[in-house]
Amino acid sequence: MKRNDLIRYILAEGCIFIREGAKHSVFINPLIKRSSTIPRHNEINNFLSRKICRDLGIREIEKK
């Protein structure tokens, strides 16, 4: 999955961008106060994208 697609999905689910780290971006779900980081790779594998969604407490991305 493309990093930009994952970020677009996370923002649409109500999460907000907090800050840029050295090698990652930090997002938080303000409703449940949970955060997760997204690495700055062009491609993020499906396992990691599911983990990020679980960390943020949002539904996982459906495969197309």
PQR file of N, CA, C, O and H, with PARSE charges and radii, in Angstrom:
ATOM      1  N   MET A   1       0.842  -1.164   0.000 -0.4000 1.5000
ATOM      2  CA  MET A   1       0.000   0.000   0.000 -0.0000 2.0000
ATOM      3  C   MET A   1       0.893   1.234   0.000  0.5500 1.7000
ATOM      4  O   MET A   1       1.937   1.259   0.652 -0.5500 1.4000
ATOM      5  N   LYS A   2       0.479   2.236  -0.724 -0.4000 1.5000
ATOM      6  CA  LYS A   2       1.223   3.495  -0.775 -0.0000 2.0000
ATOM      7  C   LYS A   2       1.049   4.256   0.532  0.5500 1.7000
ATOM      8  O   LYS A   2      -0.032   4.250   1.120 -0.5500 1.4000
ATOM      9  H   LYS A   2      -0.369   2.215  -1.254  0.4000 1.0000
ATOM     10  N   ARG A   3       2.106   4.906   0.981 -0.4000 1.5000
ATOM     11  CA  ARG A   3       2.078   5.674   2.222 -0.0000 2.0000
ATOM     12  C   ARG A   3       1.022   6.775   2.170  0.5500 1.7000
ATOM     13  O   ARG A   3       0.301   6.989   3.144 -0.5500 1.4000
ATOM     14  H   ARG A   3       2.984   4.911   0.503  0.4000 1.0000
ATOM     15  N   ASN A   4       0.927   7.467   1.049 -0.4000 1.5000
ATOM     16  CA  ASN A   4      -0.049   8.554   0.922 -0.0000 2.0000
ATOM     17  C   ASN A   4      -1.481   8.049   1.031  0.5500 1.7000
ATOM     18  O   ASN A   4      -2.338   8.738   1.585 -0.5500 1.4000
ATOM     19  H   ASN A   4       1.513   7.293   0.257  0.4000 1.0000
ATOM     20  N   ASP A   5      -1.751   6.855   0.509 -0.4000 1.5000
ATOM     21  CA  ASP A   5      -3.092   6.278   0.618 -0.0000 2.0000
ATOM     22  C   ASP A   5      -3.428   5.963   2.075  0.5500 1.7000
ATOM     23  O   ASP A   5      -4.552   6.195   2.518 -0.5500 1.4000
ATOM     24  H   ASP A   5      -1.055   6.296   0.059  0.4000 1.0000
ATOM     25  N   LEU A   6      -2.458   5.437   2.816 -0.4000 1.5000
ATOM     26  CA  LEU A   6      -2.675   5.127   4.228 -0.0000 2.0000
ATOM     27  C   LEU A   6      -2.925   6.408   5.024  0.5500 1.7000
ATOM     28  O   LEU A   6      -3.832   6.451   5.854 -0.5500 1.4000
ATOM     29  H   LEU A   6      -1.545   5.248   2.456  0.4000 1.0000
ATOM     30  N   ILE A   7      -2.143   7.429   4.782 -0.4000 1.5000
ATOM     31  CA  ILE A   7      -2.323   8.702   5.493 -0.0000 2.0000
ATOM     32  C   ILE A   7      -3.678   9.306   5.169  0.5500 1.7000
ATOM     33  O   ILE A   7      -4.360   9.807   6.063 -0.5500 1.4000
ATOM     34  H   ILE A   7      -1.406   7.394   4.107  0.4000 1.0000
ATOM     35  N   ARG A   8      -4.076   9.267   3.916 -0.4000 1.5000
ATOM     36  CA  ARG A   8      -5.383   9.799   3.508 -0.0000 2.0000
ATOM     37  C   ARG A   8      -6.504   9.053   4.232  0.5500 1.7000
ATOM     38  O   ARG A   8      -7.472   9.667   4.681 -0.5500 1.4000
ATOM     39  H   ARG A   8      -3.523   8.860   3.190  0.4000 1.0000
ATOM     40  N   TYR A   9      -6.373   7.738   4.344 -0.4000 1.5000
ATOM     41  CA  TYR A   9      -7.377   6.926   5.033 -0.0000 2.0000
ATOM     42  C   TYR A   9      -7.429   7.268   6.522  0.5500 1.7000
ATOM     43  O   TYR A   9      -8.513   7.423   7.084 -0.5500 1.4000
ATOM     44  H   TYR A   9      -5.587   7.239   3.979  0.4000 1.0000
ATOM     45  N   ILE A  10      -6.278   7.386   7.155 -0.4000 1.5000
ATOM     46  CA  ILE A  10      -6.221   7.682   8.590 -0.0000 2.0000
ATOM     47  C   ILE A  10      -6.842   9.044   8.885  0.5500 1.7000
ATOM     48  O   ILE A  10      -7.583   9.190   9.858 -0.5500 1.4000
ATOM     49  H   ILE A  10      -5.397   7.260   6.699  0.4000 1.0000
ATOM     50  N   LEU A  11      -6.550  10.027   8.063 -0.4000 1.5000
ATOM     51  CA  LEU A  11      -7.134  11.354   8.260 -0.0000 2.0000
ATOM     52  C   LEU A  11      -8.649  11.329   8.065  0.5500 1.7000
ATOM     53  O   LEU A  11      -9.377  12.020   8.778 -0.5500 1.4000
ATOM     54  H   LEU A  11      -5.949   9.908   7.273  0.4000 1.0000
ATOM     55  N   ALA A  12      -9.123  10.545   7.111 -0.4000 1.5000
ATOM     56  CA  ALA A  12     -10.561  10.440   6.862 -0.0000 2.0000
ATOM     57  C   ALA A  12     -11.283   9.762   8.027  0.5500 1.7000
ATOM     58  O   ALA A  12     -12.470  10.006   8.244 -0.5500 1.4000
ATOM     59  H   ALA A  12      -8.531   9.984   6.532  0.4000 1.0000
ATOM     60  N   GLU A  13     -10.579   8.916   8.776 -0.4000 1.5000
ATOM     61  CA  GLU A  13     -11.172   8.227   9.922 -0.0000 2.0000
ATOM     62  C   GLU A  13     -11.175   9.089  11.184  0.5500 1.7000
ATOM     63  O   GLU A  13     -11.626   8.636  12.236 -0.5500 1.4000
ATOM     64  H   GLU A  13      -9.615   8.718   8.600  0.4000 1.0000
ATOM     65  N   GLY A  14     -10.679  10.325  11.093 -0.4000 1.5000
ATOM     66  CA  GLY A  14     -10.752  11.243  12.226 -0.0000 2.0000
ATOM     67  C   GLY A  14      -9.472  11.421  13.008  0.5500 1.7000
ATOM     68  O   GLY A  14      -9.454  12.152  13.998 -0.5500 1.4000
ATOM     69  H   GLY A  14     -10.313  10.693  10.238  0.4000 1.0000
ATOM     70  N   CYS A  15      -8.406  10.774  12.591 -0.4000 1.5000
ATOM     71  CA  CYS A  15      -7.127  10.950  13.275 -0.0000 2.0000
ATOM     72  C   CYS A  15      -6.477  12.249  12.809  0.5500 1.7000
ATOM     73  O   CYS A  15      -6.784  12.765  11.734 -0.5500 1.4000
ATOM     74  H   CYS A  15      -8.421  10.181  11.786  0.4000 1.0000
ATOM     75  N   ILE A  16      -5.577  12.764  13.636 -0.4000 1.5000
ATOM     76  CA  ILE A  16      -4.907  14.016  13.282 -0.0000 2.0000
ATOM     77  C   ILE A  16      -3.395  13.834  13.324  0.5500 1.7000
ATOM     78  O   ILE A  16      -2.859  13.021  14.076 -0.5500 1.4000
ATOM     79  H   ILE A  16      -5.328  12.345  14.509  0.4000 1.0000
ATOM     80  N   PHE A  17      -2.735  14.620  12.489 -0.4000 1.5000
ATOM     81  CA  PHE A  17      -1.277  14.613  12.413 -0.0000 2.0000
ATOM     82  C   PHE A  17      -0.726  15.410  13.587  0.5500 1.7000
ATOM     83  O   PHE A  17      -1.207  16.509  13.865 -0.5500 1.4000
ATOM     84  H   PHE A  17      -3.171  15.281  11.878  0.4000 1.0000
ATOM     85  N   ILE A  18       0.277  14.874  14.281 -0.4000 1.5000
ATOM     86  CA  ILE A  18       0.879  15.556  15.422 -0.0000 2.0000
ATOM     87  C   ILE A  18       2.217  16.183  15.052  0.5500 1.7000
ATOM     88  O   ILE A  18       2.407  17.392  15.184 -0.5500 1.4000
ATOM     89  H   ILE A  18       0.668  13.982  14.055  0.4000 1.0000
ATOM     90  N   ARG A  19       3.153  15.339  14.581 -0.4000 1.5000
ATOM     91  CA  ARG A  19       4.491  15.858  14.300 -0.0000 2.0000
ATOM     92  C   ARG A  19       5.252  14.912  13.383  0.5500 1.7000
ATOM     93  O   ARG A  19       4.856  13.769  13.157 -0.5500 1.4000
ATOM     94  H   ARG A  19       2.999  14.357  14.474  0.4000 1.0000
ATOM     95  N   GLU A  20       6.353  15.430  12.867 -0.4000 1.5000
ATOM     96  CA  GLU A  20       7.284  14.625  12.083 -0.0000 2.0000
ATOM     97  C   GLU A  20       8.449  14.220  12.986  0.5500 1.7000
ATOM     98  O   GLU A  20       9.043  15.062  13.660 -0.5500 1.4000
ATOM     99  H   GLU A  20       6.674  16.359  13.050  0.4000 1.0000
ATOM    100  N   GLY A  21       8.764  12.943  12.995 -0.4000 1.5000
ATOM    101  CA  GLY A  21       9.934  12.461  13.704 -0.0000 2.0000
ATOM    102  C   GLY A  21      11.099  12.407  12.736  0.5500 1.7000
ATOM    103  O   GLY A  21      11.006  12.915  11.619 -0.5500 1.4000
ATOM    104  H   GLY A  21       8.281  12.260  12.447  0.4000 1.0000
ATOM    105  N   ALA A  22      12.182  11.803  13.151 -0.4000 1.5000
ATOM    106  CA  ALA A  22      13.365  11.713  12.294 -0.0000 2.0000
ATOM    107  C   ALA A  22      13.097  10.846  11.063  0.5500 1.7000
ATOM    108  O   ALA A  22      13.507  11.188   9.954 -0.5500 1.4000
ATOM    109  H   ALA A  22      12.258  11.390  14.059  0.4000 1.0000
ATOM    110  N   LYS A  23      12.405   9.717  11.268 -0.4000 1.5000
ATOM    111  CA  LYS A  23      12.149   8.794  10.165 -0.0000 2.0000
ATOM    112  C   LYS A  23      10.694   8.355  10.087  0.5500 1.7000
ATOM    113  O   LYS A  23      10.379   7.355   9.441 -0.5500 1.4000
ATOM    114  H   LYS A  23      12.073   9.439  12.169  0.4000 1.0000
ATOM    115  N   HIS A  24       9.798   9.106  10.748 -0.4000 1.5000
ATOM    116  CA  HIS A  24       8.395   8.713  10.775 -0.0000 2.0000
ATOM    117  C   HIS A  24       7.506   9.925  11.032  0.5500 1.7000
ATOM    118  O   HIS A  24       7.985  11.001  11.388 -0.5500 1.4000
ATOM    119  H   HIS A  24      10.054   9.918  11.272  0.4000 1.0000
ATOM    120  N   SER A  25       6.202   9.731  10.844 -0.4000 1.5000
ATOM    121  CA  SER A  25       5.195  10.750  11.147 -0.0000 2.0000
ATOM    122  C   SER A  25       4.315  10.201  12.262  0.5500 1.7000
ATOM    123  O   SER A  25       4.013   9.008  12.290 -0.5500 1.4000
ATOM    124  H   SER A  25       5.812   8.857  10.554  0.4000 1.0000
ATOM    125  N   VAL A  26       3.906  11.068  13.178 -0.4000 1.5000
ATOM    126  CA  VAL A  26       3.115  10.645  14.328 -0.0000 2.0000
ATOM    127  C   VAL A  26       1.678  11.139  14.159  0.5500 1.7000
ATOM    128  O   VAL A  26       1.438  12.313  13.878 -0.5500 1.4000
ATOM    129  H   VAL A  26       4.151  12.038  13.156  0.4000 1.0000
ATOM    130  N   PHE A  27       0.727  10.214  14.336 -0.4000 1.5000
ATOM    131  CA  PHE A  27      -0.696  10.524  14.255 -0.0000 2.0000
ATOM    132  C   PHE A  27      -1.362  10.099  15.554  0.5500 1.7000
ATOM    133  O   PHE A  27      -0.893   9.185  16.232 -0.5500 1.4000
ATOM    134  H   PHE A  27       0.922   9.260  14.564  0.4000 1.0000
ATOM    135  N   ILE A  28      -2.462  10.770  15.897 -0.4000 1.5000
ATOM    136  CA  ILE A  28      -3.194  10.441  17.119 -0.0000 2.0000
ATOM    137  C   ILE A  28      -4.686  10.407  16.813  0.5500 1.7000
ATOM    138  O   ILE A  28      -5.190  11.165  15.984 -0.5500 1.4000
ATOM    139  H   ILE A  28      -2.843  11.513  15.347  0.4000 1.0000
ATOM    140  N   ASN A  29      -5.376   9.507  17.503 -0.4000 1.5000
ATOM    141  CA  ASN A  29      -6.830   9.471  17.450 -0.0000 2.0000
ATOM    142  C   ASN A  29      -7.320  10.235  18.679  0.5500 1.7000
ATOM    143  O   ASN A  29      -7.212   9.725  19.794 -0.5500 1.4000
ATOM    144  H   ASN A  29      -4.966   8.891  18.176  0.4000 1.0000
ATOM    145  N   PRO A  30      -7.854  11.439  18.505 -0.5600 1.5000
ATOM    146  CA  PRO A  30      -8.216  12.262  19.665  0.2800 2.0000
ATOM    147  C   PRO A  30      -9.395  11.713  20.469  0.5500 1.7000
ATOM    148  O   PRO A  30      -9.552  12.074  21.636 -0.5500 1.4000
ATOM    149  N   LEU A  31     -10.215  10.862  19.885 -0.4000 1.5000
ATOM    150  CA  LEU A  31     -11.358  10.323  20.613 -0.0000 2.0000
ATOM    151  C   LEU A  31     -10.937   9.352  21.707  0.5500 1.7000
ATOM    152  O   LEU A  31     -11.518   9.346  22.793 -0.5500 1.4000
ATOM    153  H   LEU A  31     -10.087  10.569  18.938  0.4000 1.0000
ATOM    154  N   ILE A  32      -9.930   8.531  21.425 -0.4000 1.5000
ATOM    155  CA  ILE A  32      -9.494   7.537  22.410 -0.0000 2.0000
ATOM    156  C   ILE A  32      -8.066   7.780  22.884  0.5500 1.7000
ATOM    157  O   ILE A  32      -7.521   6.987  23.652 -0.5500 1.4000
ATOM    158  H   ILE A  32      -9.458   8.536  20.543  0.4000 1.0000
ATOM    159  N   LYS A  33      -7.466   8.861  22.435 -0.4000 1.5000
ATOM    160  CA  LYS A  33      -6.118   9.270  22.871 -0.0000 2.0000
ATOM    161  C   LYS A  33      -5.064   8.188  22.645  0.5500 1.7000
ATOM    162  O   LYS A  33      -4.248   7.907  23.523 -0.5500 1.4000
ATOM    163  H   LYS A  33      -7.909   9.506  21.812  0.4000 1.0000
ATOM    164  N   ARG A  34      -5.092   7.585  21.453 -0.4000 1.5000
ATOM    165  CA  ARG A  34      -4.089   6.584  21.089 -0.0000 2.0000
ATOM    166  C   ARG A  34      -3.307   7.098  19.905  0.5500 1.7000
ATOM    167  O   ARG A  34      -3.860   7.762  19.028 -0.5500 1.4000
ATOM    168  H   ARG A  34      -5.755   7.813  20.739  0.4000 1.0000
ATOM    169  N   SER A  35      -2.017   6.793  19.873 -0.4000 1.5000
ATOM    170  CA  SER A  35      -1.163   7.294  18.799 -0.0000 2.0000
ATOM    171  C   SER A  35      -0.431   6.149  18.119  0.5500 1.7000
ATOM    172  O   SER A  35      -0.338   5.039  18.642 -0.5500 1.4000
ATOM    173  H   SER A  35      -1.568   6.254  20.586  0.4000 1.0000
ATOM    174  N   SER A  36       0.086   6.459  16.931 -0.4000 1.5000
ATOM    175  CA  SER A  36       0.877   5.502  16.175 -0.0000 2.0000
ATOM    176  C   SER A  36       1.791   6.273  15.237  0.5500 1.7000
ATOM    177  O   SER A  36       1.553   7.446  14.948 -0.5500 1.4000
ATOM    178  H   SER A  36       0.011   7.362  16.506  0.4000 1.0000
ATOM    179  N   THR A  37       2.826   5.613  14.770 -0.4000 1.5000
ATOM    180  CA  THR A  37       3.762   6.242  13.844 -0.0000 2.0000
ATOM    181  C   THR A  37       3.680   5.557  12.492  0.5500 1.7000
ATOM    182  O   THR A  37       3.405   4.360  12.397 -0.5500 1.4000
ATOM    183  H   THR A  37       3.019   4.660  15.005  0.4000 1.0000
ATOM    184  N   ILE A  38       3.925   6.338  11.448 -0.4000 1.5000
ATOM    185  CA  ILE A  38       3.967   5.814  10.087 -0.0000 2.0000
ATOM    186  C   ILE A  38       5.355   6.093   9.535  0.5500 1.7000
ATOM    187  O   ILE A  38       5.769   7.251   9.466 -0.5500 1.4000
ATOM    188  H   ILE A  38       4.149   7.310  11.525  0.4000 1.0000
ATOM    189  N   PRO A  39       6.085   5.046   9.139 -0.5600 1.5000
ATOM    190  CA  PRO A  39       7.424   5.261   8.602  0.2800 2.0000
ATOM    191  C   PRO A  39       7.379   5.976   7.262  0.5500 1.7000
ATOM    192  O   PRO A  39       6.367   5.939   6.561 -0.5500 1.4000
ATOM    193  N   ARG A  40       8.472   6.622   6.913 -0.4000 1.5000
ATOM    194  CA  ARG A  40       8.541   7.341   5.641 -0.0000 2.0000
ATOM    195  C   ARG A  40       9.094   6.446   4.539  0.5500 1.7000
ATOM    196  O   ARG A  40      10.160   6.711   3.981 -0.5500 1.4000
ATOM    197  H   ARG A  40       9.294   6.652   7.482  0.4000 1.0000
ATOM    198  N   HIS A  41       8.362   5.394   4.237 -0.4000 1.5000
ATOM    199  CA  HIS A  41       8.681   4.512   3.112 -0.0000 2.0000
ATOM    200  C   HIS A  41       7.607   4.752   2.067  0.5500 1.7000
ATOM    201  O   HIS A  41       6.467   5.067   2.408 -0.5500 1.4000
ATOM    202  H   HIS A  41       7.497   5.179   4.690  0.4000 1.0000
ATOM    203  N   ASN A  42       7.957   4.607   0.812 -0.4000 1.5000
ATOM    204  CA  ASN A  42       6.944   4.769  -0.233 -0.0000 2.0000
ATOM    205  C   ASN A  42       5.879   3.688  -0.152  0.5500 1.7000
ATOM    206  O   ASN A  42       4.699   3.958  -0.375 -0.5500 1.4000
ATOM    207  H   ASN A  42       8.884   4.351   0.536  0.4000 1.0000
ATOM    208  N   GLU A  43       6.284   2.477   0.162 -0.4000 1.5000
ATOM    209  CA  GLU A  43       5.363   1.346   0.274 -0.0000 2.0000
ATOM    210  C   GLU A  43       5.345   0.864   1.719  0.5500 1.7000
ATOM    211  O   GLU A  43       6.391   0.721   2.352 -0.5500 1.4000
ATOM    212  H   GLU A  43       7.243   2.257   0.343  0.4000 1.0000
ATOM    213  N   ILE A  44       4.149   0.616   2.228 -0.4000 1.5000
ATOM    214  CA  ILE A  44       3.986   0.063   3.573 -0.0000 2.0000
ATOM    215  C   ILE A  44       3.241  -1.255   3.414  0.5500 1.7000
ATOM    216  O   ILE A  44       2.174  -1.302   2.802 -0.5500 1.4000
ATOM    217  H   ILE A  44       3.300   0.731   1.714  0.4000 1.0000
ATOM    218  N   ASN A  45       3.811  -2.333   3.971 -0.4000 1.5000
ATOM    219  CA  ASN A  45       3.189  -3.641   3.746 -0.0000 2.0000
ATOM    220  C   ASN A  45       1.861  -3.751   4.496  0.5500 1.7000
ATOM    221  O   ASN A  45       1.584  -2.967   5.404 -0.5500 1.4000
ATOM    222  H   ASN A  45       4.678  -2.294   4.468  0.4000 1.0000
ATOM    223  N   ASN A  46       1.058  -4.712   4.114 -0.4000 1.5000
ATOM    224  CA  ASN A  46      -0.290  -4.859   4.655 -0.0000 2.0000
ATOM    225  C   ASN A  46      -0.292  -5.154   6.146  0.5500 1.7000
ATOM    226  O   ASN A  46      -1.161  -4.675   6.876 -0.5500 1.4000
ATOM    227  H   ASN A  46       1.282  -5.349   3.377  0.4000 1.0000
ATOM    228  N   PHE A  47       0.675  -5.940   6.601 -0.4000 1.5000
ATOM    229  CA  PHE A  47       0.752  -6.262   8.029 -0.0000 2.0000
ATOM    230  C   PHE A  47       0.931  -4.989   8.849  0.5500 1.7000
ATOM    231  O   PHE A  47       0.251  -4.799   9.857 -0.5500 1.4000
ATOM    232  H   PHE A  47       1.381  -6.329   6.008  0.4000 1.0000
ATOM    233  N   LEU A  48       1.839  -4.121   8.425 -0.4000 1.5000
ATOM    234  CA  LEU A  48       2.103  -2.881   9.154 -0.0000 2.0000
ATOM    235  C   LEU A  48       0.922  -1.920   9.077  0.5500 1.7000
ATOM    236  O   LEU A  48       0.612  -1.254  10.065 -0.5500 1.4000
ATOM    237  H   LEU A  48       2.392  -4.275   7.606  0.4000 1.0000
ATOM    238  N   SER A  49       0.267  -1.833   7.946 -0.4000 1.5000
ATOM    239  CA  SER A  49      -0.888  -0.938   7.835 -0.0000 2.0000
ATOM    240  C   SER A  49      -2.022  -1.398   8.752  0.5500 1.7000
ATOM    241  O   SER A  49      -2.703  -0.564   9.347 -0.5500 1.4000
ATOM    242  H   SER A  49       0.518  -2.374   7.144  0.4000 1.0000
ATOM    243  N   ARG A  50      -2.238  -2.716   8.877 -0.4000 1.5000
ATOM    244  CA  ARG A  50      -3.250  -3.230   9.808 -0.0000 2.0000
ATOM    245  C   ARG A  50      -2.879  -2.915  11.254  0.5500 1.7000
ATOM    246  O   ARG A  50      -3.741  -2.562  12.058 -0.5500 1.4000
ATOM    247  H   ARG A  50      -1.684  -3.394   8.393  0.4000 1.0000
ATOM    248  N   LYS A  51      -1.595  -3.044  11.581 -0.4000 1.5000
ATOM    249  CA  LYS A  51      -1.131  -2.748  12.935 -0.0000 2.0000
ATOM    250  C   LYS A  51      -1.326  -1.276  13.277  0.5500 1.7000
ATOM    251  O   LYS A  51      -1.745  -0.947  14.387 -0.5500 1.4000
ATOM    252  H   LYS A  51      -0.894  -3.330  10.927  0.4000 1.0000
ATOM    253  N   ILE A  52      -1.027  -0.391  12.335 -0.4000 1.5000
ATOM    254  CA  ILE A  52      -1.205   1.043  12.553 -0.0000 2.0000
ATOM    255  C   ILE A  52      -2.669   1.353  12.815  0.5500 1.7000
ATOM    256  O   ILE A  52      -2.984   2.135  13.712 -0.5500 1.4000
ATOM    257  H   ILE A  52      -0.687  -0.658  11.433  0.4000 1.0000
ATOM    258  N   CYS A  53      -3.564   0.755  12.050 -0.4000 1.5000
ATOM    259  CA  CYS A  53      -5.006   0.970  12.250 -0.0000 2.0000
ATOM    260  C   CYS A  53      -5.448   0.451  13.615  0.5500 1.7000
ATOM    261  O   CYS A  53      -6.225   1.111  14.304 -0.5500 1.4000
ATOM    262  H   CYS A  53      -3.308   0.120  11.321  0.4000 1.0000
ATOM    263  N   ARG A  54      -4.962  -0.719  14.010 -0.4000 1.5000
ATOM    264  CA  ARG A  54      -5.304  -1.251  15.333 -0.0000 2.0000
ATOM    265  C   ARG A  54      -4.773  -0.335  16.435  0.5500 1.7000
ATOM    266  O   ARG A  54      -5.473  -0.085  17.416 -0.5500 1.4000
ATOM    267  H   ARG A  54      -4.330  -1.255  13.450  0.4000 1.0000
ATOM    268  N   ASP A  55      -3.551   0.167  16.286 -0.4000 1.5000
ATOM    269  CA  ASP A  55      -2.971   1.073  17.283 -0.0000 2.0000
ATOM    270  C   ASP A  55      -3.810   2.328  17.450  0.5500 1.7000
ATOM    271  O   ASP A  55      -3.964   2.832  18.562 -0.5500 1.4000
ATOM    272  H   ASP A  55      -2.983  -0.036  15.488  0.4000 1.0000
ATOM    273  N   LEU A  56      -4.350   2.832  16.355 -0.4000 1.5000
ATOM    274  CA  LEU A  56      -5.144   4.058  16.390 -0.0000 2.0000
ATOM    275  C   LEU A  56      -6.603   3.797  16.757  0.5500 1.7000
ATOM    276  O   LEU A  56      -7.359   4.742  16.986 -0.5500 1.4000
ATOM    277  H   LEU A  56      -4.224   2.423  15.451  0.4000 1.0000
ATOM    278  N   GLY A  57      -7.004   2.541  16.814 -0.4000 1.5000
ATOM    279  CA  GLY A  57      -8.372   2.203  17.182 -0.0000 2.0000
ATOM    280  C   GLY A  57      -9.383   2.469  16.080  0.5500 1.7000
ATOM    281  O   GLY A  57     -10.544   2.762  16.363 -0.5500 1.4000
ATOM    282  H   GLY A  57      -6.391   1.773  16.628  0.4000 1.0000
ATOM    283  N   ILE A  58      -8.955   2.371  14.827 -0.4000 1.5000
ATOM    284  CA  ILE A  58      -9.863   2.566  13.698 -0.0000 2.0000
ATOM    285  C   ILE A  58     -10.000   1.238  12.954  0.5500 1.7000
ATOM    286  O   ILE A  58      -9.191   0.327  13.131 -0.5500 1.4000
ATOM    287  H   ILE A  58      -8.012   2.134  14.597  0.4000 1.0000
ATOM    288  N   ARG A  59     -11.037   1.144  12.120 -0.4000 1.5000
ATOM    289  CA  ARG A  59     -11.233  -0.108  11.382 -0.0000 2.0000
ATOM    290  C   ARG A  59     -10.108  -0.270  10.352  0.5500 1.7000
ATOM    291  O   ARG A  59      -9.580   0.707   9.821 -0.5500 1.4000
ATOM    292  H   ARG A  59     -11.695   1.884  11.977  0.4000 1.0000
ATOM    293  N   GLU A  60      -9.768  -1.513  10.095 -0.4000 1.5000
ATOM    294  CA  GLU A  60      -8.677  -1.803   9.171 -0.0000 2.0000
ATOM    295  C   GLU A  60      -9.101  -1.535   7.733  0.5500 1.7000
ATOM    296  O   GLU A  60     -10.284  -1.591   7.397 -0.5500 1.4000
ATOM    297  H   GLU A  60     -10.198  -2.306  10.527  0.4000 1.0000
ATOM    298  N   ILE A  61      -8.135  -1.249   6.910 -0.4000 1.5000
ATOM    299  CA  ILE A  61      -8.394  -0.961   5.507 -0.0000 2.0000
ATOM    300  C   ILE A  61      -8.823  -2.240   4.813  0.5500 1.7000
ATOM    301  O   ILE A  61      -8.199  -3.288   4.977 -0.5500 1.4000
ATOM    302  H   ILE A  61      -7.174  -1.204   7.183  0.4000 1.0000
ATOM    303  N   GLU A  62      -9.891  -2.147   4.039 -0.4000 1.5000
ATOM    304  CA  GLU A  62     -10.392  -3.306   3.313 -0.0000 2.0000
ATOM    305  C   GLU A  62      -9.550  -3.509   2.056  0.5500 1.7000
ATOM    306  O   GLU A  62      -9.215  -2.555   1.353 -0.5500 1.4000
ATOM    307  H   GLU A  62     -10.398  -1.295   3.906  0.4000 1.0000
ATOM    308  N   LYS A  63      -9.220  -4.763   1.790 -0.4000 1.5000
ATOM    309  CA  LYS A  63      -8.463  -5.079   0.581 -0.0000 2.0000
ATOM    310  C   LYS A  63      -9.374  -4.926  -0.623  0.5500 1.7000
ATOM    311  O   LYS A  63     -10.564  -5.232  -0.556 -0.5500 1.4000
ATOM    312  H   LYS A  63      -9.492  -5.538   2.361  0.4000 1.0000
ATOM    313  N   LYS A  64      -8.810  -4.452  -1.723 -0.4000 1.5000
ATOM    314  CA  LYS A  64      -9.589  -4.269  -2.942 -0.0000 2.0000
ATOM    315  C   LYS A  64      -9.313  -5.383  -3.913  0.5500 1.7000
ATOM    316  O   LYS A  64      -9.880  -5.404  -5.006 -0.5500 1.4000
ATOM    317  H   LYS A  64      -7.843  -4.203  -1.777  0.4000 1.0000
TER
END
